[in-house]
Amino acid sequence: MAREPEIQQLIEHFDRWSETAGPSGATNGGAYSMSQELYPFERLFSPITINHTTLKNRIVMAPMGNIDMCEETGRPNEVMLEYFFERAKGGAGLLTTGLIPVSHGLDATVTERGQLTYFPRIDRSRTVLAGWRDLAQGVHAHGAKIFIQLTAGLGRVGNPECLLSQKKFPQSASMNPNFYIERIPCLRMSDRKLKKIVARTGQAAADAKAMGLDGVYLHGHEGYLIEQMTNPAFNRRRMGRYRDYQRFGLDLVKTIRERVGDRFPIMYRIDLSLALEETYEDAVLDATYLKKFRGGRTMAQTLLYMQELVLAGVDVFDVDLGCYDNWWLPHPPSSMPAGCFLPVAQKVKAYFAAQKIRSNQGQEVPIVAVGKLGYPDLAESALREGSCDMVMLGRPLLADPEWPKKAYAGRTSDIRPCIGCQEGCLNEFVEGGHPQCAVNPRTGFESMFSQEVPVAREPRRIAVIGAGPGGVVAALTCARRGHRVELYEKEGEIGGRIRPGAVPRIKFDIENYKTYLNHQLERAIREEGLIFHPNTTATPETFLENPPDCIIVATGTKDLTIELPADGSLPGVQAPELFLHPEHLEGVQRVVIVGGGVVGCEMALWLSHEMGKEVQVVEMLPRFMQGTCTANRGHLLHALKAKNVGLLNMTRVIGLTFEGVRVLRNTHPNVPNPTNTWSPILPVNIPNPFEKKIPEGGQEEVLPCDLVVFAAGGRADASLYEQFVARRVAKEVHLIGDAFQAGRVQEAVRSAYRLARTL
């Protein structure tokens, strides 16, 4: 099919919006900040009726996983219950669960060894049903409703480990490559199995209704099995009942409707387009497995399919773009613009209005908008302008479950913002954990930590050294417990490493987080007596005359560097320094960045998109940003490719000369394509038997440049901690955050909060 211009324009906008956007952060208006110009948000907090269920407001909690939030039998456990109760208590009108498969024993990818599962189940036996009943009752106690999200299975995007553990191939609508290891084929699932899945879905819906849940939510998006069956990109069947790509989805909805009756809401998650052909140029499509996926549903076909779904019994849709093979679209990271999919929701609403589409209850069919809508003014304006009927918040409600309550009360500056890193909410369970949050240390641990911190039995004098996220969270938590806290920071403001990290326009969420931390610190100074010492370098001598009871060291890292030529002919600068002092770019056109981690790639995007520089990035490892969330990594690489940024992987710096950067570059054919954004990087503990070995060696090159930027990361700096311990400055000395182990915001905040609760 020909590329669709509307989708193409959106994809290009997502890659290049930061070239021309206004200033980052809170100064960029309600679309990018926690402003409240439209308060009291009358549309956001108006009720809406779906079928015969009335919701108190227009805020929907997105299906943010519940992976590993269950007993190994699949019964929802206390971790899952408290996780959802917290969001219900926080004021959202509707909650939705994460994926609940109904295809155990049919789709081998959803079941682990020993018939165990990391997914909650509603299909195993009556032993799991009580957990769902408890969940519904607890959510209702706080005035919220909850829909269960059912999936027919994972198919080609499921874990191919089933081939080893169960001796079963993953399956799909047709013979399709597995997403994680493309050389493993997914076999065609039979009509007989698919009919069983349809029947199980109906039973799961009936059980959900009987347990007191308020609706069923079908996941027909992201390339999961329902999408594979209902999109001709994946469904290339030529015979049988399900050669018609609409049939499977319609059968599911009709069967659910037969089992639950006419008054029970059915919601459907769908993409208006896979956008694969708009994401990748022909050279990529033709040279990779993606060539199989040409000819996906067009927008017009999707709208007609949605119309048929309504006739079958669907009451409400949420809609966006993409699938796993362009994973940043259905999981928009920090580098995507706010409200990115509002045009998609608006198009569906306009079509439904023009066609006068009504549900079986004679109601207009609500369209739920998704995609970085966690900014109250933006959410309210989308509703007022008629772009959507409801707004879906996922990560914002993990960052702050009380987002709705705070917005309703006009306390938007107290909303803890999501920073878009996706390390806790998404990457955590990909790596083997359960959903968490980088900025909210209680997310996923609500059953362990009460919302209110315990009051200290005996107030103590506590000194916190370093005002990055870890130091600030430790100081705030200790102060709220009643301790007498003094916070020391060598710079003039708080933030630590997030100060330079907030400079690029794509990092407006980090700017919002810094603003939030400042607001909370000011409140603690005013109300809890916290004392802040900016521009103060703390040393053992600082405390010798009046030692505190406890010292918390959160001094962060020291930058790694490479020795520059002695004659000064090649200027060099650390990435954080350049972000804060762009005057280093005066007279510079060509830049080489040493280090292809997140900081190096964000620096490359800033230099190429905002500063108009020619950029090359050098990385020693086979792949850029290894260990980073697939969505964040994919979009950064895609946006860098759009500006022709040079990405040199398997390349080692061997010297710096007046001409530029001397490197040893491995150009063997087995070196991975650095711009591959359609395949994920497997976790380090998962072997890929098809991984090609890369022989050592390479050829020397000189990369001409006017400036070399070091983004090679940092090492934990525990030197001050060691001095405090050696000189016994206080009875207790603790080391947290990057000073303990170089990491991310998530580790710093988590360690700070957990320590502070115990002091």
Secondary structure, DSSP 4 states (H G I P E B T S, - for coil): -PPPHHHHHHHHHHHHGGGT---SGGGG-TTTS---TTTT-TTTTS-EEETTEEESSSEEE-----TT-B-TTS-B-HHHHHHHHHHHHTT-SEEEEEEEES-TTTSGGG--GGG--SS--SSS-GGGHHHHHHHHHHHHTTT-EEEEEEES--GGGS-TTHHHHTS---EESSSEE-SSSTTSEEEEPPHHHHHHHHHHHHHHHHHHHHTT--EEEEE--BTSHHHHHS-TTT----SSGGGSTTHHHHHHHHHHHHHH-TTS-EEEEEEEE--HHHHS-HHHHHHSGGGGG-SPPPHHHHHHHHHHHHHHT--EEEEEE-BGGGTTTTS--TTSPTTTTHHHHHHHHHHHHHTT-B-TTS-B--EEE-SS--SHHHHHHHHHTTS-SEEEESHHHHH-TTHHHHHHTT-GGGS----S--IIIIIHHHTTS----SS-TTTT-TTTS-SSPPPPSS--EEEEE--SHHHHHHHHHHHHTT-EEEEE-SSSSS-TTHHHHT-SGGGHHHHHHHHHHHHHHHHHHHHH--EEETT----HHHHSSS--SEEEE---EEE---PPPTT--S-EEEHHHHHH-GGGGTT--EEEEE--SHHHHHHHHIIIIIS--EEEEE-SSSSTTTTS-HHHHHHHHHHHHHTT-EEE-SEEEEEE-SSEEEEEE---TTSPPTT--SSPPPPTTS--TTPPP--S--EEEEEE-SEEEE---EEE--HHHHHHHHTT-SSEEEE-GGGTS---HHHHHHHHHHHHHH-
